[in-house]
């Protein structure tokens, strides 16, 4: 089975999960900042996260990630991104 945790975790947070669950895979969806703002602007005005997007983009885009597999999801549909993730899982690599 597959469990997906939709959360904001850095490499250290992923390592905490790996202590309990050795087969843990983490992905960082990292579209361009422009794409993030475009998606945010498509939300209801009361649900927009503009400041949080800027804060997290700054944090995650400036470092190399050892535990997170970074995916540039700019221009991808949800289905496209899910497909990329499943293709990156060890059991699907050949």
NUNUFI-273119 format. One record per residue (C-alpha): residue in one letter; z, y, x negated; residue number from 1; chain. Coordinates in nm, 3 decimals. Each point is the difference from the previous one (the first is absolute). Example, Ala and Ser with C-alpha at 12.3 -4.5 7.8 and 13.67 -1.06 7.14 Angstrom:
BEGIN
KOLNU   semi         w         v         u   roza   nuvex
KOLNU      A     0.780    -0.450    -1.230      1       A
KOLNU      S    -0.066     0.344    -0.137      2       A
This chain:
BEGIN
KOLNU   semi         w         v         u   roza   nuvex
KOLNU      X     0.000     0.000     0.000      1       A
KOLNU      X    -0.041     0.362    -0.096      2       A
KOLNU      X     0.260     0.271     0.039      3       A
KOLNU      X    -0.114     0.359    -0.035      4       A
KOLNU      X     0.248     0.279    -0.058      5       A
KOLNU      X    -0.146     0.341     0.076      6       A
KOLNU      X     0.215     0.232    -0.205      7       A
KOLNU      X    -0.003     0.241    -0.290      8       A
KOLNU      X     0.112    -0.192    -0.308      9       A
KOLNU      X    -0.036     0.079    -0.365     10       A
KOLNU      X    -0.021    -0.262    -0.274     11       A
KOLNU      X     0.380    -0.025    -0.020     12       A
KOLNU      X     0.022    -0.066     0.374     13       A
KOLNU      X    -0.257    -0.278    -0.028     14       A
KOLNU      X     0.200    -0.158    -0.281     15       A
KOLNU      X     0.303    -0.015     0.232     16       A
KOLNU      X    -0.204    -0.202     0.250     17       A
KOLNU      X    -0.129    -0.225    -0.280     18       A
KOLNU      X     0.359    -0.090    -0.092     19       A
KOLNU      X     0.037    -0.162     0.341     20       A
KOLNU      X    -0.358    -0.105     0.070     21       A
KOLNU      X    -0.196    -0.102    -0.309     22       A
KOLNU      X    -0.336     0.000     0.177     23       A
KOLNU      X     0.002     0.369     0.079     24       A
KOLNU      X    -0.319     0.203    -0.026     25       A
KOLNU      X    -0.001     0.375     0.040     26       A
KOLNU      X    -0.290     0.231     0.067     27       A
KOLNU      X    -0.017     0.376    -0.017     28       A
KOLNU      X    -0.263     0.145     0.229     29       A
KOLNU      X    -0.110     0.310    -0.186     30       A
KOLNU      X    -0.290     0.184     0.161     31       A
KOLNU      X    -0.082     0.344    -0.131     32       A
KOLNU      X     0.232     0.284     0.093     33       A
KOLNU      X    -0.286     0.153     0.197     34       A
KOLNU      X    -0.037    -0.322     0.202     35       A
KOLNU      X     0.375    -0.016     0.063     36       A
KOLNU      X    -0.002     0.353     0.141     37       A
KOLNU      X    -0.307    -0.080     0.210     38       A
KOLNU      X     0.180    -0.300     0.152     39       A
KOLNU      X     0.317     0.200     0.047     40       A
KOLNU      X    -0.188     0.278     0.181     41       A
KOLNU      X    -0.136    -0.261     0.241     42       A
KOLNU      X     0.358    -0.074     0.113     43       A
KOLNU      X     0.178     0.175     0.281     44       A
KOLNU      X     0.134     0.325    -0.145     45       A
KOLNU      X     0.361    -0.108     0.059     46       A
KOLNU      X    -0.055    -0.319    -0.205     47       A
KOLNU      X    -0.161     0.154    -0.306     48       A
KOLNU      X     0.156    -0.068    -0.339     49       A
KOLNU      X    -0.171     0.260    -0.217     50       A
KOLNU      X     0.296     0.080    -0.227     51       A
KOLNU      X     0.093    -0.368    -0.039     52       A
KOLNU      X    -0.359    -0.087    -0.087     53       A
KOLNU      X    -0.008     0.264    -0.273     54       A
KOLNU      X     0.337    -0.112    -0.137     55       A
KOLNU      X    -0.090    -0.371    -0.012     56       A
KOLNU      X    -0.352     0.056    -0.129     57       A
KOLNU      X     0.140     0.201    -0.290     58       A
KOLNU      X     0.255    -0.274    -0.076     59       A
KOLNU      X    -0.233    -0.300     0.021     60       A
KOLNU      X    -0.322     0.144    -0.143     61       A
KOLNU      X     0.152     0.112    -0.330     62       A
KOLNU      X     0.120    -0.335    -0.131     63       A
KOLNU      X    -0.126    -0.342    -0.092     64       A
KOLNU      X     0.134    -0.274     0.224     65       A
KOLNU      X     0.105    -0.337    -0.137     66       A
KOLNU      X     0.108    -0.157     0.331     67       A
KOLNU      X    -0.223     0.176     0.250     68       A
KOLNU      X    -0.368    -0.088     0.020     69       A
KOLNU      X    -0.172     0.330     0.074     70       A
KOLNU      X    -0.281     0.009     0.254     71       A
KOLNU      X    -0.214     0.307     0.053     72       A
KOLNU      X    -0.040    -0.030     0.375     73       A
KOLNU      X    -0.204     0.319     0.035     74       A
KOLNU      X    -0.272    -0.062     0.257     75       A
KOLNU      X     0.129    -0.346     0.090     76       A
KOLNU      X     0.081    -0.117     0.348     77       A
KOLNU      X     0.325    -0.189     0.057     78       A
KOLNU      X    -0.205    -0.321     0.011     79       A
KOLNU      X    -0.165     0.085    -0.333     80       A
KOLNU      X     0.336     0.066    -0.166     81       A
KOLNU      X     0.153    -0.321     0.135     82       A
KOLNU      X    -0.298    -0.191    -0.136     83       A
KOLNU      X     0.047     0.157    -0.345     84       A
KOLNU      X     0.370    -0.089     0.003     85       A
KOLNU      X    -0.060    -0.363     0.097     86       A
KOLNU      X    -0.269    -0.029    -0.267     87       A
KOLNU      X     0.253     0.120    -0.261     88       A
KOLNU      X     0.257    -0.269     0.081     89       A
KOLNU      X     0.026    -0.266    -0.271     90       A
KOLNU      X    -0.096    -0.288     0.227     91       A
KOLNU      X    -0.327     0.178     0.084     92       A
KOLNU      X    -0.103     0.080    -0.357     93       A
KOLNU      X    -0.241    -0.244    -0.160     94       A
